[in-house]
């Protein structure tokens, strides 16, 4: 049976033959875009911090004479609240974590997309028919970037050998120096992996109870629960020497700026976070929103996204990996995207990575409540 992408590839090839090919540094659609020679147009975007900064979208803004006006959120629940409280058309582009796309679809908050508009043929196979982005043959979100969540640690205080297991969080010598990025999904997901659950978000009642018990047992070692900024500062100043629930998306920034921190995928496995782009329902600038997503998934846009100053990531476009390796081999190697070597794809293909997801057998609120009880214990 053909996948949704295979059904769209004939149209995609025809589209490419008409002149919208993606070169190594190309900017798709601008030569014929009706926005290229007009006065500045505004495009609204709902996203995590950093996605609408000049290091990422400056080239798109300059060449298409567009101003990206962002509304930043922290966490998927905050994103859904902002959308539900806003009239249709408020956001032209919505960046979301993959596990929230189906809620966006159910809420009728995003538009159906034409898969032939986007360079899926240039994506690695693992990212072409990504779960949650499709409903049957209908596409609603385009894979943008991803990263792994493992054990984040201070290299001067914790050895890499210790960090190779989530058990290090429980070591008494680190009491009061283990922190949490304050979000239930990645933290509970990591302890679920430690509990031996190959499907860490799909737990029957007994396994869910076991994970909650393990969570309770960790509480005496925890020195704090931190937001985005607090996670950065507590790792940078050494207040916390271990941080649960994060990965290179935070430690990568600190490491590039000289802090003695790093992230590793432990023996129990890691989690994958995934961000994707959708067009907001009711957008009055759909053509421009489509061009923006095309740019962000082109090799040039992907490299800018991978190197984002706010937090780096890996990207799905194989041509972007080649471009990054040519233009910034140090970053390609640091971010585990060096073609022809053991890299991020190796961990995925060896089954060491599980996509972060919402709970399957419990209501999301059950996990939220468990996390709240844990924090307040």
ABEGO torsion letter per residue (X at the ends): XBBAAAAAAAAAAAAAAAGABBBAABBBGAAABAAAABBBBBBBBBBBBGAABAAAAAAAAAAAGBBBBBBBBBEAAAAAAAAAABBBGABABBBBBAAAAAAAAAAGABBBBBAAABBAAABBAAAABBBGABBEABBABBBABBBBBBBBBBAAABBAAAAABAAAAABAAABGABBBBBBAAAAAAAAAAAAGBABAABBBAAAAAAAAAAAAAAAAABAEBBBAAAAAAAAAAGABABBBGBBAAAAAAAAAAGBBBBBBBBAAEBBBBBBBBBBBBGBABAAAAAAAAAAAABAAAAAAAAABAABBBBBABAAAAAAAAAABAAAAAAAGABBGBBBAAAAAAAGABBBBBBBAABBAAAAAAAAAAAAAX
